[in-house]
Amino acid sequence: MDIKFRQKITDKQRFRIITKIKQSEIIELPENKFNELVNEVEDSQLFKKLAALDNENKKIISYKRFPRTDLSMKFLELHEETSIDKSKVEVESLINSQKEAVLIIKKIGISNFKKYFLYDELENSIENISRICEISKESVRKVTNLVDKLAVYDEFFSPSNITNDSGLHYNKIVKIEIDKSGELLINFFSPKYSQGKYVINYEQLEKMKELKSFSKDELTNISEIIEKLELINRRKTIVFQIIEKLIIKQRKYFISGDESEIVPFTQREFASQIVQSESLISRAILNKSIETPLSVEISVQSLFPSEKDIRKRIIKKIIEKTDKHLTDNKIKCILMKDYDIDISRRTVAVCRKELEG
């Protein structure tokens, strides 16, 4: 007699499964959809209440920037000829609003813009910013509106130049810069990333609940908004960890711009370092690109090459620089002599076949 055992899933296991599914869904969101979600959460009255409590010590939500990160100022450049999907945005209106806001930003200065519109945003009302920066409330609204548009319409403010035969659309997420000391800095194109992650004061939240500081509806929605913030944090953190690790691992390439300086570094290797699944990392880097200090755009995926990828890249370079009719054995000798790569003639043949395909 065959006896079938049905494994019972515990509530804890079910919760973990649901959480993983939600994490995967938010990781897979296109950049503009992700930023729309962030805007939607931050525009809610409940979020504003949790983030803007008068006493700093009682704040439940605040921002914490990731180390060595900032906002790229490339949005100050106008891209009137940028090719984007005009069915999703009125280009003329976007350009006009950008022109007005850029003039205001230049008037108050970049440091004040970052201080009052980005990194201390949760602590400043329109009235306070207007008074401190000596601009009208309407001007404050125009700059705030630009920040929101900057996040959602990234293809306008920082368009990707990568073309792909499969028709995939890339999102350029960061510009890597070199500071005066030679350190590599991460400048995000989206203010939602440059602001960093949310810091949630769970202890203070429980105290406020005990003091009955929330209405019945607010209490019902608090768990949902906290869950969304945690998921948003997860995505932001993983993206930051990826870029942070890449500028360490591929530092020589970012400095020189020479693709031969790119070293083997697989997604599996990275996933094991941050204790995440390889599939999650693959989803996180899909269709994302980076602008190097030399203003070269490169896909994030190409910065995670295997040993085989490196060999193929070098073989392609050898063929392009010398003679397309080189024998496999001749290429094998060049690899050993010039690159200290010792592989068989058969392996060279396989790499060449894959390059031709």
N, C-alpha and C positions, 0 to 999 in steps of 0.2 A: 504494500500500500504506500502510495506516495503521499507524504505529508508536507504541505506547504506552510511555511511560516511567514507571516506578514509582520514586518518590523514596524513598530509603532513609533511615529515621530513625536518627540517631546515638544513642548511649547518653546523651549529654549532653542532646539534645532530648527523649528519652524521660523522663529524670529531671525536666526542667523541666515537662513536661506532667503527670506524676504529682504533682509538688509543687503545681502550680496546682489540681489536682483536690482534693487534700487540704486546701489552704487554703480553697477554696470550701466544702467540707464542714464544716469547723470554724467558718467564719464564719456558716453557715446554722443552726447548732445553736441551739435555744431557750436562753435564759439558764440555766434550771434544769438542762438537760442538759449545758451547757457547764461549769457549776459542779460537777456530778456527776463529769465527766471530770477536772477539776482535783483534786477530793477523792480520786478513785481513784488518780491519779498520786502525789499527796503522801502517801497512806497506804501506798504500797509500801515495803518494807524497803530496796530499792535506792535510792530517792529519799532516804530518811532517812539512809542511809549517806553519800550524796554531799553532803547538806546539813548534816550534823551532825558532821563531822570535828572532833576536839578542837582542833586548831590553826587559828585563824582564817585564817592565811596559806595553809593547805592546803585550805580549803573549796572545793568544786567548784561548788556551787550556793548562791546567796544571793538576796535580794530587793533591788530598787531601785525606790522609789516614783516615780511620775510627778510632775512639778512641780505645785505648787498643788492637790494632791489630798488627800483624807482620807476617812474613813468617816462616813457620816451616822449620827447617834445616834437616828434615829427608831425604830429597833428596840427602844429602851427603852420605847416606848409599847406598851401591850397592845392587840391587835385581836381581842378575843374574838368580835365579831360579824362579822368579815370573811368574805365569801362566797368560799370556795375549793372545789376539787374534793376532797370528803371521802373519796373512794375512794382517793386517793393519799397521804393523811396523816391520822393520828389527831389531830384538832384539839385535843381535851382534853389529850392527852399533850404536845403541842407547847406549848400555853399554860402548862401546869404547869412544864415544863422552862424556859420563858422566864422565868416569875416567879422561880424559884429563882436562875437565873443573873443576872438583872437586879439582884437584891438583893446578890449577891456583887460584881458590877461596881461598884455604888454604894458598897460597903464599901471596896474597894481604890482606887476613884477612876478616872475616865475616862482620865487620863494613864497610869496603871499598866496599865490594860486594854489601851490601844493599844500601849504599849511591850512588854509581855510576852506578849500574846496575838495581836498583829497584826504589827507591823513588825519585831520582833526574834524572831519565833516560831521561826525555824530555829535560833536560838542557845540556846534555853532548854528545859531538861528539866522534867518535871512536878515533880521534886524541888526544883529551883532556884526555880521560880515559887512553889511552896508556901512555901518558906523566905523568899524576898524579900517576898512580898505578905502573909505571915503568915495564910495560909488553908490548909485541909486539901487533901490530894491529890485527894480526891473533889470538892471545890469547884473545883479547877483543871479537872478533867475535865468538870464541868457547864458551865463557861464555854466550854471548847474545843468541846464538843458543840453549844452554842448557835451558835458561830461557823460551824460546818459547816452547821447547819440554816438559819442566816441566809442562807447562799449559795444553798442548794438550794430553799428554800421562800420565794422572794422575793415571791410573790403574797400571802403571809401578812404579812410584815413591812413591805412597801412596795407595797400593792395599787394597781393602776392603776384610774383612774376613767373612762378613755376608752371610750366605747361606739362600736361600728362596725357599720354595717348588714350588712356581709359576715360578721360574727361573728368577726373577727380578735381574738386576745388580745394585749394590749400588755404589755410589761415596762417598768416605770419603773426606769431604770438609775442616774440621778443626781439630786441636788438641788443646784441652783446657789445659792450663798450670797454675800453681799456682806460683806467684812471691814471693819474700822474705817477702813482707808485707801481704801475704795471699790473695791478689787480684787475681781473675781469668782473664786470658788473652786469647785472641782469636788468634791462630796461623794458618793462612790459608795454605793449601797445594799448592794452585795456586797463583803464583805471580800476576796474573791479579786481584785477589781479594785483596791481601795484599797491592797492590799499591793504592787501594781506588777508589774513583770515580773521574770523570773528572769535573773540574771547568771550565765552559765556560764563557768567558767574552763577553757577548752579545753586550755591549756598545762599546767595542773596535772593535768588528767584524763589526759593522755598520760604525764606523769611517774609517776602512780599506776599506770598500766598497765604501764610499764616495771619498776616495783618489785614487780610481781605482787601488788598489793594487793586484787585482785578474784578471785573464784572463776570457774570456767569458765562457770557459769550466769550470773553477774553480767556477765561480759564479753559474753556472747551478748545480754543484755537492755539493755546500756548504750546502744547505738545507737538502740534503739527508744524508750527513755525520753527521751533527748536530743532526738530528733525530735519527740516529743509536746510537750516543753517549748518548743521553737522555734515549733511551730504555735500553742500557747497564747499565747506572747509576741506572735505576729503579730496574733492577734485582739485581744488587750488593747491593743496599740499602735495599731491602726487605730481602735478605739472611742475611745481617748483622743484621738487626733489629730482625730477628728470633733468631739468635744465641745469640745476646746481651740479649734479654729478657729471653731466656732459662737459661743462666748462672746466672741470678738474681733469677728467679722463682725456678729453680732446684739446687740452690747452695749447699744445704745439700747433695744431691746425688753426685754432682761432687767432693765434698770434701771427702765424706766417701766411695763412690762406692757401697753403700748399696741401692738396688733397692726399698726397703721399704721406703726410704726417698723421692722417687718421689711423688710429690703432684699433685692433679688434676689441669689440665690447658688445656682447650679445644682450638681448632683452632678458633672456633667462638669467644671465649673470646679475643684471641689475635688479630683477624682480626678487632674487634670493637675498640681495643685500638689504632691501627695504621690507622683506617678508610680505610680498604681494604675489598674486598669480601672474604668470607671464601673459595670459590673455588680457588681464586688466591693463597692463603696461602697453600692450599692442593697441588696445582701444584708445588709450590716453594719447598716444603719439600719432594716431591716424590722421592724415591730411594736415599735419601741423608743420610749420617751417620756422627757421631761425634766420635772422640777418646777422652776419658776422661783423666784426669791427672794420673789415675792409669793404663793407656794404655788399657782400655776396649773400644771396639767399640760398639756403640749403635745407632740404627736408630733414626733420628730426629723425626719421627712420633711417636715413643714410648715415647717421652718426652712431648707429648701432650695428656695425658690420661684423660679420663672422670672419674667420680666417680665410675662408673661401672667397668671400666678397672682396677682401683686400687683395688676394691673388688676382682675381679677375680684373680689378681696377688697374693694377700694375701692368698686367698683360695687355690690356687695352691701350694703356699709355705707351708701352713699348712698341706695339704694332703701329700706332698713330705716328710716333716719332721716327720710326725706322722704315721698315718695309712690310707691307701687308702679306708678302709671300714668304716671310720667315718660316722656317721649319719649326716644328714643336721642340725638337732637340736644341735648336739654336736659341729659342726663347728660354728653355730650361737653363741653358748656360748663362744667359744674360741675367736671369733671376738670381742665380747663385753668385755671380761675379759682382753685380751692382747692388743687389738688394739683400744678399745673404739669406735667400729663400731656397731651401733645398726640397724640391718636389720632383716627382717622376715625370717622364715625357708623357705618359698616359694621362696624368692629372692635368698637364698643360692642354692636352688635346680636348679633354672634357670641358675645361674652362673656356676654350676658344669656341667650342660648339655652342655652349650656353650663351656666349656673347653674340654669336651670329644669329642665334634664335631670338 
